Amino acid sequence: MALSAKLQVRQTQSLVMTPQLLQSIRLLQFTHAELEHFVDEEVERNPLLERAESGPDDLAGPEPESDANSAGETGDDWFGKEAGLSSEAISERLDSSLENLFPDDPGRSEQLDPSLSMQWKSAAGGSAGGASEGFDLEDLAAAPVTLRDHVAEQIAFAFTDPRDRMIAAELADCLDEAGYLRADPGECAERLGTDADSVEAVLSRCRNFDPPGLFARDLAECLSIQLRARNRLDPAMRALLERLDLLARRDFQSLRRICGVDEEDLLDMLAEIRGLDPRPGLAFSGGNSETLVPDVEVRPASDGGWTVELNADALPRVLIDQTYFARVSGQTRDQGEKDFLGQCLQSANWLARSLDQRARTILKVASEIVRQQDAFLAHGVRHLRPLNLKTVADAIGMHESTISRATANKYMNTPRGVFEMRYFFTVAIAASGEGESHSSEAVRDRIRELIEAEEMSCVLSDDTIVDRLKEEGIDIARRTVAKYREAMNIPSSVQRRREKRARAGLKG
């Protein structure tokens, strides 16, 4: 058979992920902190971009320019008045159609519902709080004290011998964030070229540091150090610390026998144990906590419904300096510089468009979630409805993957508290009759309520809880009840009965 080269025409369809589309997808799933960091990097990289200062006038949009030296236009207007670009012109500049870049919002002709648009404008008219005048008090705050710094200060006062200080510093370097010693004293002695007895002597003195419990090697030792500091490490307490496994299983009968105490004394000992800190070093590992900024605000409306608004504090805004671009591009004759400025303008236009699209998508998704979960907002968790991504996607005409990205690590501030948007998506539990299915989160709450209301003489087993729920129209398996109970850190009926009897002073 002869081999020969020939040309063939073949037509195929494929999805091309343009760089702009990939960046748009990333922007949608960014958290507030990640988005702020990304925008800051873009502003630093692109000379045509700058952050919009906070204030009602800035967020509502700029006034018409009166001279050629004004600063520039907001990102929302780059495709309108100043740039004068149509959807076709935008597609040509970005080297892709708007349907590819923004499949859920390919053009400005498709607007949000009028009520949502008004709510969006209302949210944008608020104070963004991002550029307050003067200095920030947080900049003047003292740096947080770390566990290593706290221990180093005590080492300087506790030891005068340079060798002992060196040993203590080595041991301090082996502390984990909870304050436990994660090194063998013998290995430390070998590294420092000293004897093990010297390391043990220094370690014994370090265990007197504040807070009590530092430099322990396990939980029992950590608790014993704290009890010794309180002068409460008696033989009975030592025996209890040696059998923490029985305490975890709530086997109070065996603990009373091992410790040689009665029910009342055991309850007092358990109360002391609960007052101790099992991880004393964590008090120094927190640092500066990151403030949670909700992306959406939900408030009661005057007509009995709900007003859904985007939180202006969670919306980074950028300005595109068209005047600077026109002036510089008109003065330069170098083609490389012109290409660079053109790329900067294209990138800035894309960023402004993407930020606007991200805000619109989040608002659409949040509004549909509020519509679906209206009963929860009005009456509480027992009225949370089963909801999945497909239901919301079908309702607003978007893809499930878009809904997933729009709700990931986004938060909604409601009259009932701040919730992650993913919280409202729950599994459906079938009804025992012909009624509507129940939300898994609502079923969890009902299980918790039944257990909290049980009496010592009638501790509910998982099978009994199943029967109670079926009487209320909830069809659920026993293993599902056990899974939900364990997820809420609720012990089994045997352990709960044993604990209730111990509290009442009865034999288990």
C-alpha positions in Angstrom: 0.0 0.0 0.0 1.4 3.3 -1.1 1.8 6.2 1.4 1.0 9.7 0.3 0.3 13.1 1.8 -3.0 14.8 1.3 -5.1 17.6 2.6 -8.5 17.1 4.4 -11.0 19.6 5.6 -12.6 18.6 8.9 -15.1 20.6 11.0 -15.1 20.1 14.8 -16.4 21.9 17.8 -14.3 22.6 20.9 -14.4 24.8 23.9 -11.5 27.3 24.0 -10.6 28.7 27.5 -9.2 32.1 26.7 -7.0 33.8 29.3 -9.7 36.4 29.9 -12.3 33.6 30.6 -10.0 31.9 33.0 -9.4 35.1 34.9 -13.1 35.8 35.0 -13.7 32.4 36.5 -11.0 33.0 39.1 -12.4 36.4 40.0 -15.9 34.9 40.7 -14.6 32.3 43.1 -12.2 34.7 44.9 -12.9 35.5 48.6 -13.0 39.1 49.6 -9.4 39.1 50.8 -8.2 37.3 47.7 -10.0 39.7 45.5 -8.6 42.8 47.3 -5.1 41.3 46.9 -5.6 40.6 43.2 -6.9 44.1 42.5 -4.0 45.7 44.4 -1.5 43.6 42.3 -3.3 44.7 39.1 -3.2 48.4 40.1 0.5 48.1 40.9 1.2 46.4 37.6 -1.0 48.6 35.3 -0.3 52.4 35.1 -3.8 53.1 33.8 -5.5 51.7 36.8 -6.0 53.1 40.3 -8.2 52.3 43.2 -11.4 54.3 43.6 -11.5 56.2 46.9 -14.6 55.6 49.1 -17.4 58.1 49.2 -20.9 58.4 47.9 -19.9 60.4 44.9 -17.2 58.0 43.8 -19.4 54.9 44.1 -22.3 56.5 42.4 -20.2 57.4 39.4 -18.2 60.4 38.3 -19.6 63.7 37.2 -19.1 64.7 33.5 -15.6 66.0 32.9 -15.3 69.7 32.4 -11.7 69.8 31.2 -9.1 67.6 29.5 -7.0 67.2 32.7 -9.6 65.4 34.8 -8.6 62.1 36.3 -10.5 59.4 34.4 -13.6 57.3 34.3 -14.9 54.6 36.6 -14.6 51.0 35.6 -18.4 50.7 35.2 -18.3 53.4 32.4 -15.4 52.2 30.3 -17.7 50.5 27.8 -20.1 53.4 27.7 -19.8 57.2 27.5 -16.0 57.8 27.5 -14.7 54.8 25.6 -17.6 54.7 23.2 -17.2 50.9 22.6 -20.0 48.7 21.4 -20.2 45.0 22.3 -18.6 44.2 18.9 -15.7 46.6 19.6 -15.2 45.1 23.0 -15.1 41.6 21.6 -12.5 42.7 19.0 -10.3 44.3 21.6 -10.4 41.2 23.9 -9.9 38.8 21.0 -13.0 36.8 22.0 -16.7 37.2 22.0 -18.5 38.4 25.1 -20.5 35.2 25.1 -17.2 33.4 25.8 -15.9 35.8 28.3 -19.1 36.4 30.2 -21.5 33.5 29.3 -24.0 34.6 31.9 -24.0 38.3 31.0 -22.7 38.7 27.4 -23.8 42.3 27.0 -25.1 45.3 28.7 -28.5 44.9 27.0 -29.4 42.1 29.4 -29.9 43.9 32.7 -30.9 42.7 36.1 -34.4 42.9 37.4 -35.3 46.6 38.0 -35.8 46.0 41.7 -32.4 44.3 42.0 -30.8 47.1 40.0 -32.2 49.7 42.4 -30.9 47.7 45.3 -27.5 47.4 43.7 -27.4 51.2 43.3 -28.5 51.6 46.9 -25.7 49.4 48.1 -23.1 51.2 45.9 -24.2 54.5 47.4 -23.1 53.6 50.8 -19.7 54.2 52.4 -17.1 51.7 51.3 -14.9 52.5 54.3 -11.7 51.8 52.3 -10.0 55.2 52.3 -10.7 57.1 55.5 -8.8 60.3 56.0 -5.9 60.4 58.4 -4.1 57.5 60.0 -5.3 54.1 60.8 -5.2 53.2 64.5 -4.4 49.6 63.7 -1.1 50.8 62.3 -0.1 52.1 65.7 -1.1 49.0 67.6 1.6 46.9 69.2 2.6 43.8 67.4 1.1 40.6 68.9 3.2 38.7 71.4 4.1 35.3 70.1 4.6 32.2 72.3 8.3 32.3 71.5 8.6 35.9 72.6 6.6 35.3 75.8 8.8 32.3 76.8 12.0 34.2 75.9 11.2 36.9 78.3 10.7 34.4 81.1 13.9 32.6 80.2 15.9 35.9 80.6 14.6 36.3 84.2 14.6 32.6 85.2 18.2 31.7 84.2 21.5 33.5 85.0 23.8 30.7 83.7 24.5 31.2 79.9 24.5 27.4 79.5 21.1 27.0 81.1 19.7 29.9 79.0 21.0 28.1 75.8 19.3 24.9 76.9 16.1 26.7 77.7 16.1 28.5 74.3 16.6 25.2 72.6 13.6 23.7 74.4 11.5 26.7 73.6 12.3 26.3 69.9 10.8 22.8 70.2 7.4 24.0 71.4 4.4 23.6 69.1 1.7 26.2 68.8 -0.3 24.6 71.6 2.7 24.9 74.0 3.7 21.1 74.0 7.3 20.0 73.9 7.8 18.1 70.6 11.3 16.9 71.1 13.1 14.3 73.2 15.3 15.9 76.0 18.0 13.3 75.3 18.2 14.4 71.7 18.4 18.1 72.8 21.3 17.2 75.1 23.1 15.4 72.3 22.7 18.4 70.0 23.9 20.8 72.6 26.8 18.6 73.8 25.6 18.4 77.4 24.3 15.7 79.7 20.6 14.7 79.9 20.4 15.6 83.6 21.1 19.2 82.9 18.4 19.4 80.2 15.9 17.7 82.5 16.7 20.2 85.3 16.2 23.2 82.9 13.0 21.6 81.6 11.7 21.2 85.1 12.2 24.9 85.8 10.6 25.9 82.4 7.4 24.0 83.5 6.9 26.7 86.1 6.5 29.3 83.4 3.3 31.2 82.8 0.8 30.1 81.6 0.9 26.8 83.5 1.0 23.8 81.2 3.8 24.8 78.9 6.6 22.3 78.0 4.3 19.3 78.7 4.8 16.2 76.5 1.2 15.1 76.5 -2.3 16.1 77.7 -2.0 14.3 81.1 1.3 16.1 81.9 -0.2 19.4 80.8 -3.1 19.1 83.1 -1.0 17.8 86.0 1.3 20.9 85.7 -1.8 23.2 86.0 -3.2 21.2 88.9 0.2 21.3 90.7 0.2 25.1 90.3 -3.2 25.2 92.0 -2.0 22.8 94.7 -4.7 20.3 93.7 -2.6 17.4 92.4 -3.6 14.8 95.1 -3.4 11.0 94.6 -7.0 10.8 93.4 -6.4 13.4 90.8 -3.2 11.6 89.7 -5.2 8.4 89.3 -7.8 10.3 87.2 -5.1 11.8 84.9 -3.7 8.3 84.3 -7.0 7.1 83.0 -8.1 9.9 80.7 -9.3 7.2 78.3 -12.1 6.3 80.8 -13.0 9.9 81.1 -13.3 10.2 77.3 -15.7 7.2 77.3 -17.6 8.7 80.3 -17.1 5.5 82.3 -17.6 7.3 85.7 -18.2 4.1 87.6 -14.8 2.8 86.8 -13.2 6.2 87.5 -14.8 6.2 91.0 -13.4 2.8 91.7 -9.9 3.7 90.5 -9.8 7.1 92.2 -11.4 5.8 95.4 -13.9 8.7 95.6 -17.7 8.9 95.7 -20.0 10.5 93.2 -19.8 14.0 94.6 -16.1 14.1 94.8 -15.8 12.8 91.3 -18.1 15.5 90.0 -15.9 18.1 91.7 -12.8 16.6 90.2 -14.4 16.7 86.7 -15.4 20.3 87.2 -11.7 21.1 88.0 -10.6 19.3 84.9 -13.0 21.2 82.7 -11.6 24.5 84.1 -8.1 23.7 82.8 -6.6 24.7 79.5 -5.5 21.7 77.4 -3.7 24.0 74.9 -2.1 26.9 76.8 0.1 28.0 74.0 -2.8 28.9 71.6 -3.4 32.1 73.5 -0.3 33.5 71.7 -0.8 32.0 68.3 -3.8 33.9 67.1 -2.2 37.0 65.8 -4.4 39.5 64.0 -7.7 38.0 63.2 -9.1 38.7 59.8 -12.4 40.6 59.8 -15.2 38.8 58.1 -16.8 41.0 55.5 -20.2 39.8 54.3 -20.7 40.1 50.5 -24.5 40.5 50.7 -26.8 42.3 53.1 -30.3 41.1 53.6 -32.8 43.3 55.4 -36.6 43.2 56.0 -38.5 45.3 53.4 -41.4 47.6 54.2 -43.8 45.4 52.2 -43.0 42.3 54.3 -40.4 40.8 51.9 -36.6 41.1 51.9 -34.2 43.7 50.5 -31.0 42.1 49.0 -28.1 44.4 48.5 -24.4 44.0 47.8 -22.1 45.2 50.5 -20.2 48.2 49.3 -17.3 47.3 51.6 -16.8 44.0 49.7 -16.7 45.7 46.3 -13.3 46.8 45.1 -13.6 49.6 42.5 -11.1 50.7 40.0 -10.7 53.8 37.9 -9.3 53.8 34.3 -7.4 56.9 33.4 -8.4 57.4 29.8 -7.0 60.9 29.7 -3.5 59.7 30.7 -3.7 56.9 28.1 -4.7 59.4 25.3 -1.9 61.9 26.3 0.9 59.3 26.6 -0.1 57.2 23.5 -0.2 60.5 21.5 3.3 61.5 22.5 5.1 58.2 22.1 6.3 57.0 18.7 7.8 53.7 19.8 5.7 50.8 18.6 6.7 48.7 21.7 5.4 51.4 24.0 2.2 51.7 22.1 1.7 48.0 22.2 2.3 48.0 26.0 -0.2 50.8 26.5 -2.8 49.0 24.4 -2.3 45.9 26.5 -2.7 47.9 29.7 -5.9 49.5 28.4 -7.3 46.1 27.4 -6.4 44.6 30.7 -7.9 47.5 32.6 -11.1 47.3 30.6 -11.4 43.6 31.2 -10.9 44.0 34.9 -13.6 46.6 35.3 -16.0 44.5 33.2 -15.2 41.4 35.2 -15.7 43.1 38.6 -19.1 44.4 37.4 -20.0 40.9 36.2 -18.9 39.3 39.4 -21.0 41.7 41.5 -24.1 41.1 39.3 -23.7 37.3 39.4 -23.4 37.3 43.2 -26.4 39.5 43.6 -28.5 37.3 41.3 -27.5 34.1 43.2 -28.1 35.7 46.6 -31.5 37.1 45.6 -32.6 33.6 44.5 -31.3 32.0 47.7 -33.3 34.6 49.7 -36.4 33.8 47.7 -36.0 30.1 48.2 -35.2 30.4 51.9 -37.7 33.0 52.9 -39.2 30.8 55.6 -35.8 30.4 57.3 -35.3 34.1 57.5 -38.7 34.6 58.9 -39.0 31.7 61.3 -35.6 30.1 61.9 -33.6 27.0 61.1 -36.5 24.6 61.5 -38.0 26.1 58.3 -34.8 25.8 56.2 -35.8 24.2 52.9 -33.8 21.6 51.0 -31.9 23.3 48.2 -29.2 22.4 45.7 -27.2 24.2 43.1 -29.3 23.0 40.1 -32.4 24.5 41.5 -30.8 28.0 41.8 -29.0 27.6 38.4 -32.3 26.7 36.6 -34.1 29.6 38.3 -31.7 32.3 37.2 -30.5 30.8 33.9 -26.9 30.0 34.9 -24.7 26.9 35.0 -24.3 24.9 38.2 -20.5 25.5 38.2 -21.2 29.3 38.2 -23.4 29.0 41.2 -20.8 26.9 43.0 -18.1 29.5 42.4 -20.4 32.4 43.3 -21.3 30.9 46.7 -17.9 29.5 47.7 -16.5 31.5 50.7 -19.1 34.2 50.2 -21.1 35.4 53.2 -24.6 36.8 53.7 -25.5 39.1 56.6 -29.1 38.4 57.6 -31.3 39.3 60.6 -30.5 35.9 61.9 -26.7 36.3 61.7 -23.9 36.0 59.2 -24.0 32.7 57.2 -21.8 31.3 54.4 -24.0 31.2 51.3 -23.2 27.4 51.1 -25.1 27.0 54.4 -28.4 27.4 52.6 -27.7 24.4 50.3 -28.8 21.4 52.3 -29.7 17.7 51.5 -33.3 16.8 51.4 -34.7 14.2 53.9 -37.8 12.5 52.6 -41.1 12.9 54.4 -42.8 9.8 55.8 -46.1 10.8 54.2 -47.0 12.8 51.2 -45.7 16.1 52.6 -42.7 18.1 51.5 -39.2 16.9 52.1 -37.2 18.3 55.0 -33.8 20.0 55.1 -31.0 18.0 56.7 -30.0 21.1 58.8 -33.5 21.4 60.1 -33.5 17.7 61.0 -30.2 18.1 62.9 -31.7 20.9 64.9 -34.7 18.8 65.8 -32.5 15.9 66.9 -30.5 18.3 69.1 -33.8 19.6 70.6 -35.1 16.1 71.4 -31.8 15.2 73.1 -31.7 18.4 75.1 -35.2 17.8 76.4 -34.8 14.2 77.5 -35.0 13.2 81.1 -32.6 11.0 83.0 -35.2 8.3 83.3 -36.0 8.4 79.6 -32.7 8.8 77.6 -33.5 8.5 73.9 -31.7 5.9 71.8 -31.1 6.4 68.1 -34.0 4.1 67.3 -36.4 6.1 69.6 -35.3 9.3 67.9 -36.1 7.7 64.5 -39.6 6.8 65.8 -40.2 10.3 67.1 -39.1 11.9 63.8 -41.3 9.6 61.8 -44.3 10.7 64.0 -43.4 14.2 62.9 -43.4 13.2 59.2 -39.6 12.8 58.8 -38.4 9.6 57.2 -34.8 9.0 58.3 -32.6 5.9 58.9 -31.1 5.1 62.3 -27.5 5.3 60.9 -28.3 8.8 59.6 -29.4 9.9 63.1 -26.2 8.5 64.5 -24.1 10.3 61.9 -25.9 13.6 62.6 -25.5 13.1 66.4 -21.8 12.4 66.2 -21.3 15.4 63.9 -22.8 17.5 66.7 -20.5 15.9 69.3 -23.4 14.4 71.1 -22.5 11.1 72.9 -24.5 7.9 72.6 -27.6 7.2 74.7 -25.5 4.9 76.9 -22.9 7.6 77.6 -25.5 10.2 78.2 -27.4 8.0 80.7 -24.1 7.3 82.5 -23.3 11.0 82.7 -26.8 12.0 83.9 -26.7 9.4 86.7 -23.2 10.5 87.7 -24.5 14.1 88.0 -27.4 13.0 90.0 -25.2 11.0 92.4 -26.6 7.6 91.4 -24.7 4.5 90.5 -24.2 3.8 86.8 
